[in-house]
Structure formats: C-alpha cells, structure tokens
Amino acid sequence: MNNADTTLALIGMGRFGQFWARHLSHHFPVYCFDANKHRMQESEVFAIPDSLENCLKKPYIFLTLPIHSIPDFLRKNRKKMQAGTVIIDCASVKEIILEWFRSYIPEEVSYVASHPLFGPDSAQSGLKGHAVTLIPGRVPFVHYRFLVDLFKIKLELTVLNMTAVEHDRMMAYNLSLMHHIGRTFDRMKISRIPLVMSNLQKIKTMSEIVMRDSDELFEDFYKLNPYAGEIRDDFMTQFNIITRNVDKEKS
C-alpha cells in the first residue's frame, strides 16, 4: 500500500478518540464518525467527519469506542466492513477483544489489538517517550509493518510486544488496582485535607487523575479484565494481614 494514499478512520470520538485523532492527523488524513453530533462537530478541527459506512471503507480503522459496546458494534456492522481493511482497537483489555474480533470480524478483514499506555492527561505534553502495546491478530505483514512504523517512527512511541494474557495481567495492576485505590481515596475526601506531605500529594494526584475517567471506563476494564478480581483480592488480603499484625502489636 502506498503510504501517500493512506487514510485512517476513527469510530468513537469521546475524550480519547479526539485526543488520538488529533495526534494521528499530523501524519495522515483522519476521518471520523460518532453517533453524537456534538462530538462530530468538536472533531472537525483535526478530523473529517463522515458517515459510518464511509469510515468502514478506510484502509485502517481505529475503534475508540467504550469497551462494552464493541461486540455489539462488530455484530451490527460486520457486513459493512470492506475486504482488505484493518480493524485496530485501543482498549485496555486484550483477551476479550481478540475473542470478539475472532468471533465477529469477517475472514477477509484483518485485525490488530493495540493499547496506547497513555491518555489525554498523561500525554498532554506529547507522545514521545510513551508506549503502546501491539498484538498482531489476523493481519498481513505489510499492514502490521505500517502500524509499527506509524507508532515507532511517526508518533515516536515505544512499541511493546506481548501476549494478551501478559497484557491483561499487567493492566490488572496498572489500571484496575490503581483506579480502585484512587477512587477509594476520592470517596475518603483526601483532596480536602489541609496538610499534605509529599507522599500523600502523590496519592492525591493519582486520585485526581483516575477520577477524570468515567465510571463507565473503570467498570469496563474492571469487569472485562479476567485478572482484576484476583489482584483486588490479593490487595485486600495483604491489607488485612498488615492490619491484623499491627493490631496484635498494640494489644
């Protein structure tokens, strides 16, 4: 494929979709679709709003949809997908995404699983130095090579290759556990404490960052990551052990 003629499409122009389109548009024309007309209008600054049918005809299609909505989207639109196109997700879970891709994407359509390990807050000063996981699913080498070059050369990201299981286990710590803890601190009103030393300030900052993400996003990667409950239970077990040990020393 001639890169000079390459166009990209993003489907789902929420907070991350707009952020991702803005960066991708520096290198290739980006078309976009969202059922929300207001989001489509907001995206006109850096992308070309178009119909869903036309976006599904582009060579590379990024799905930046809420995770729980992806299987229904694939089921409803599989017949509109064009042979030779590549579907790429940006979700924070990978095992279930690849399962959905295998189940619903037609044989003549390729797919790759990806997860940018950053977002509008952590990468507000730029993408350089950040990382993205990339897991080839069913994709010709020429298309996979294009994505690797897009991420590594054009966006200056570090590309991490790993299995879906490895990814989801690590994200159970990095996302699910951190959001669980950060949201707990938010409910404890940590931000209202008048005296904040450096360690508590870090926790306060973490809490503020995770609370910028929607409840929907947290619930999606918490429920759909098969290791989230295991890591949560381990945290609670260790927390209770420490508490019991301290209580024994006091008595």
MOVENNOR-V40187 format. One record per backbone hydrogen bond with DSSP energy under -0.5 kcal/mol. NH is the residue of the N-H (numbers start at 1). CO is the residue of the C=O. If there is no record, write none. Layout:
NH_CO, NH_CO
//
This chain:
3_1, 5_2, 6_3, 8_29, 9_60, 10_31, 11_62, 12_10, 12_33, 14_64, 18_14, 19_15, 20_16, 21_17, 22_18, 23_19, 24_20, 25_21, 26_23, 27_24, 28_24, 29_6, 31_8, 32_48, 33_10, 37_35, 40_36, 41_37, 42_38, 43_39, 44_40, 44_41, 45_42, 46_43, 47_43, 48_30, 49_47, 50_32, 55_51, 56_52, 57_54, 58_55, 60_7, 61_86, 62_9, 62_60, 63_61, 63_88, 64_11, 64_62, 69_66, 70_66, 70_67, 73_69, 74_70, 75_71, 76_72, 77_73, 78_74, 80_77, 81_77, 81_78, 82_56, 84_108, 85_82, 86_59, 87_110, 88_61, 89_112, 90_63, 98_94, 99_95, 100_96, 101_97, 102_98, 103_99, 104_100, 105_101, 109_106, 110_85, 111_138, 112_87, 113_135, 114_89, 115_133, 117_131, 118_116, 123_119, 124_121, 126_123, 129_156, 130_127, 132_158, 133_115, 134_160, 135_113, 136_134, 137_111, 138_111, 139_137, 143_140, 144_140, 145_141, 146_142, 147_143, 148_144, 149_145, 150_146, 151_147, 152_148, 153_149, 154_149, 155_150, 157_151, 158_130, 159_157, 160_132, 160_158, 161_159, 162_160, 167_163, 168_164, 169_165, 170_166, 171_167, 172_168, 173_169, 173_170, 174_170, 175_171, 176_171, 177_172, 178_173, 179_175, 180_176, 181_177, 182_178, 183_179, 184_180, 185_181, 186_182, 187_183, 188_184, 189_186, 190_185, 192_189, 193_190, 196_194, 197_195, 201_197, 202_198, 203_199, 204_200, 205_201, 206_202, 207_203, 208_204, 209_205, 210_206, 211_207, 212_209, 213_210, 218_214, 219_215, 220_216, 221_217, 222_218, 223_219, 224_220, 225_221, 226_224, 228_225, 231_227, 232_228, 233_229, 234_230, 235_231, 236_232, 237_233, 238_234, 239_235, 240_236, 241_237, 242_238, 243_239, 244_240, 245_241, 246_242, 247_243, 248_244, 249_245, 250_246, 251_247
//
